[in-house]
Amino acid sequence: MLFNAKLSQDFAKDLYTEGIYAVGFFFPVVPKGQARIRTQVSAAHDMHHLEKALAAFIKVGKKYDILGKTKQEIIDKYGM
């Protein structure tokens, strides 16, 4: 959950740069203020795929300084 439409788009774009396909969803697909990223994991993914995805999420999360932040802290930083 990223809560902000632009943040969800930017986060998804940066994940793609890291080799991870994710889609930013925001209004009207989800309610306003409920923007998020969606990924899909399948049984065809091996452990190294999941490790790569986790590393990418951590790298991009650090870039946007949202790791460990509460919902309110993310909204305060990026808005809804």
N, C-alpha and C positions, 0 to 999 in steps of 0.2 A: 504494500500500500504506500503510495507516494502522495496522494491527495491533490496534487497539482498537475494539471493537464500538460503544461510545457515540460515540467520536470519528468513526467512519465515518457514523453516523446524523446527528450534528450537522453534520458537514461537508457532507453531501448536502443537508440542510435549508437550510443557508446558501447553497449553490449555487443551490438552487431560488428562494430569495429574490432572487438576482441574475439570475434568468431562465434558469438552466441546470438541466436535468433530469438528475439523477444518482441512483443507488441505492446505499445502503450495504449491502454484503454482509458477513455475519458468520456464525459458527457457528449452525446446522449446515449452512448452504449452503457454507461454506468451512471448512477446519480452524481450530480454536481458535488465536487469535493471528495469524491471517492475514486479518483484516478489511480491507476495501478499498472503494473506490468504483468503480462501473462506469458508463461512459457509452457512447454509441454514436454514431459519426460515419458519415455517409453521403455519397454523391456529390452529394446535393441541397443539402448545406451549402455556402454561399459563404464566401469568405475572411473577410468581416465576421462571420459566425457563429463561425468558429474564433477570431478575434481577441477577440470578446466572451467566449467560453468561457475562453480563456487569461487574460484580465483577471480574470474571476471566480475562477478557480483561484488566481491570485496573491493577490487580495484576501482570500479565505477562508484560504488558506495562511498569510498574514501574521497574520491574526486568531488562528490557533491556534499560531503560531510554530513551524511545521514545515518551512518552506522551507529547503532545504539541509541538513536534519538527517539523520543516519544512522538506520538502523533502531533501533539501540540508544538513541539520543538520544530518539526518539519514544516508545519503550517506557518509558524512564526517566521521561519527562514524563507519559504517559497510561496506562501499564500495558498489559497484554495482555488 
